[in-house]
């Protein structure tokens, strides 16, 4: 599948009826928000709500032309929204527990609401991780399985090229080529995120 | 770069410091003067800086151990191992040589942790026997199962030279039609297995290899099955494409063994992230939820749907994050597949409809089996109309709304709703235009078809306009308020419709019908009833015999049934049926027969046994005359016999059950169990109508078989025990009947609770066996308690109550308590004569 640039995704988002754009947008940015929300102590369902609401809120302000790159990267915009939504969700959760008289309340209140600065570090980590994962998925789709496998052996499993070549029964040049091609393409896609947003 | 330039190997070695100084100096100085090489060297350097973060991501994502692999064994059992050809979560696949008969085989050895107690190995051995019966050119044959010296289970199968389905299609750049032909052969193979009662349960492209009949046998040996494809020899040249490709399905029915053993749950727990990657995207919602009882042929249909979707679009129907299990499970269970045409505009709407029908979340909405799916693909390829219909507008909207129950930002909800409606509308439009196209081709009725299509398109347009009006932000309260639920928007839409569409009753009725179904799908039956009743009124005023009215009456009937308003439900179904009978007759019409079945259910539930008998008899006639009705007939005949038994007409049911037994196909999935149940029921009717000898022979058989296959406390066992007990009673052996009834009462009390009608039935028989043994003081409290429980429960038929009273009459006459006996006889007669409830209007 063709990799669609993030700027294309964003600009199609302006088109109110473009369902494809919305789903591409969600596909691309849901994961970091969702994981971030999880890391603030929310459960799966609440974290999913935070992710959906954050993206919807961003899409809305983007359509209204409020997103201004000069005032911060997309990542920082999303973090701002995700942080607020997560705190809201946690407060709601706490109220639900109080109403329900849950015995879990004790453990819940022990998770202190973290300050924005330390959550910002969490956010950066999740963001980077999620983007890289997507890049990996995309490259995996683009290259021959054996190319990706060779790359996996040298990078993930830390095999040296000769070892990998032996495992795969191919010559070592193919392994080096595979590593080179995959990493280069990964960098290209990854930098596309930075360049456009 | 030219021939003299260093190659990538040199650059990599340079950067990783593996080269000695003369070499590295040479390469660096060359790169300084050669632009191309300079760029490559820069890339390699940048790449290597990137390795560490990438490695971290990959390792965090997949935390399964991959290093420290032991060397492959030299022998397993009597097989000589050649080399490893794949590995995965469940085991390792080797290419091996069998000595007698001499042939190359694939051998799959399960990981040591799986069934190390030898149980799995035994199950494999048993199952392999059954699977060996599957002989189909597109199913990889299973040869043998066994246990190696270390007690690990293994099995051997045909060694297949081929490429995974997707890979094959991609490399050979197959056209849509070529892909569909290939896919259809896969469906045919699965259908063949389904007909023999084998479900695959783990279908995925990696389990379907495409073999190109080639004169050169030494191409590749690949095997997958949760096992990642080893890629040693992957390059299969595209030039072999010219020969006929044929698919081979691997690992048939084996997932079942692992599931039933419990060692590999359908979904591994979320903390074992990544463990089932590769399989998850192809699992049906019921498999993902771990509903093992729900898994049947339709689960395979779902997996085929995913495979078809991916084959045609190159993407999975949903974005599945394989690293997050719970999240992926939710997506599979809830998310609607993305539109195929978004991936490939050239894909026809019909093919999308076929894939989406296979991908329905609820099994009853899917194709009934792989053969039905294959047939529709066949129809599509032959340019005939397909049987699948796209999901209705109402279904889509309600799905949309049920996903957004929580209050959410207005903008988000609106966005989703409007987009959702947009999609629904575009489907309506495309249907209409599609029909229009069809109409122009159709030889007969061309004009009326075209007219209908035009009307549909017109209605669709009006509805869209209306919806856009309703959901645009014109209400200041909503516009300023922070949150609103989709449900509130729906209510508002419903309310506004009654006012704004006064002039066009037909459109209004269509919308009311749609919104009614939306409410129904959301479980809001009162609101649904209001909408549908409104639609009924409007449609009735337009044409009291239209098919539209029949549609509304049917929906209304279903909603009323849900509300427990059985009288109304019965009337509504009757109305729908009467229109259908007049319009087209019921025979040959699956829809009509489903409706008739629903009517019979309502009537039976409602205690209108005469009505139910009449409906079921009609249904039997319809099915006897419909070729495709054959499969459903045994169950209809059984229900009819059951209704007759409830009326006390045991003998009348006997011929129907005999017919059912004759018609049931034991090769169908579940056929053997059905046959056993039917024979048990027949024994029951025979016993009740005094044919004790045949009944005894039958029931002895059935009980032995059921004891063999069912766990000790299975409720179905209780049914058989009771029948056998009754046979003993009829032959005047109450002492032998007693322990059977005791066991049945215990089983049912445990399964259903002690006051349940079925439990009370068993206790009633136990009481009767006491009466027959003369243990009257033990029988009295038991039988009195039974009668009370039946009356309290309000579920018993008049006949059951009468029967219960009659037992008390028998007890007291035997006891010589004549006045008591007379009293119970009177009660019994009154009960039997009790007329059904009077009917109300809708």
Interface residues (C-beta under 8 A of the other chain):
Chain A: X1 X16 X17 X19 X20 X22 X23 X27 X31 X34 X44 X48 X49 X52 X53 X56 X57 X59 X60 X128 X129 X132 X133 X136 X141 X144 X145 X146 X149 X152 X155 X156 X157 X158 X161 X168 X169 X170 X172 X173 X176 X177 X179 X180 X183 X184 X186 X187
Chain B: X7 X8 X9 X12 X43 X44 X46 X47 X48 X50 X51 X53 X54 X55 X57 X58 X59 X60 X61 X62 X66 X67 X167 X229 X231 X232 X233 X234 X235 X314 X315 X319 X321 X323 X326 X327 X330 X338 X339 X342 X343 X406 X408 X409 X411 X412 X415 X418 X419 X422 X423
